[in-house]
């Protein structure tokens, strides 16, 4: 990962105007914000700049208005929630460029904060239009990107602005990049990756890249069934992408050549129906799955063996659950392995980085989210990073 400037590189910013790209794409119900995690992630950067005396203009998108003004997707709706987290009054500006923003900047005092309108109301945002970039930049002195979750998009406010204004990574972006560098950039070896989830098809590029980067690849979830089928195991009624068994075998061959050990469950938890605590529940060897049974989790003996693998590793990257964790008892393997990873992290023998929506939910469910070294709440950007792709929003901050 190349070097980038952070807020530590800023000189005196008193009275200067900071354009700060944050993620305010918040879940709403009945016009009320239901989860303020993303506001809390941006708060340290916003408050630090305000305390240093900058005039802080927040840039963010909300939903997919496709270049039209849609009243239900105006960022005016999140101002109250942002004020609550920041503990400060926040001005709302219904534009992102031009005279209205210029006037707002004139009204703001050093240390004040404003939210500009949804950047996606302008067609030029998603097209990364240089004219829009110039117009937004005209009212500011420098740019801070604190939205890693939008860093895989080359949009005007995520990538374009970094080329026309002095550009810095915010605290949340900095923490994310430093954690990711520890996990796959310059990790302490041996490195393990846990990849779960329903379908191989959604994580093909991740798996292809990881087998060349890590020492141990632990595959769980529905995608493990596709790999088991590729090895000739009869997986019964299990969720399985039989058309991808050839691809699964190619990934296993690549792993072999790269010296990466792939761990597939040799013991599984099966049931005849997918329901909570079904009567037909049992654990068995993968070769004993009946034609009318489906694999819904990794078995307890296999989880113990995977825990032993983690004990030999120094770094762990985790994306996706091992079983159908939303339904008990098929959360058991995910919870057990997550607890092992958390314990190893607490004693300082493992650096653990996890990311992706289901993963965060699973680790919260296991009660160990706070013990992992770092948890990324970015979905698409985290996956693209795991695929080894360069993220435009990050590349633009490189010095």
Secondary structure, 3 states (H helix, E strand, C coil): CCCECEHHHCCCCCCCEEEEECCCCCCEECCEECCCHHHHHHHHHHHHHHHCCCEEEEECCCCCCCCCCCHHHCHHHHHHHHHHHHCCCEEEECCCCCHHHHHHHHHCCCCCEEEECCHHHCHHHHCCCHHHHHHHHCCCCEEEECCHHHCCCCCCCCCHHHHCCEEEECHHHHHHHHHHHHHHHCCCCCEEEEECCCCCHHHHHHHHHHCCCCCEEEECHHHHHHHHHHCCCCCCCCCCCHHHHHHHHHHHHHHHHHCCEEECCCEEEEECCCCCCCCCCEEEEHHHCCCCCEEEEECHHHHHHHHHHHHCCCEEEEECCCCCCCCCCCCHHHHHHHHHHHHHHHCCCCEEEEECHHHHHHHHHHCCHHHCCEEECCCHHHHHHHCCCCCHHHHCCEC
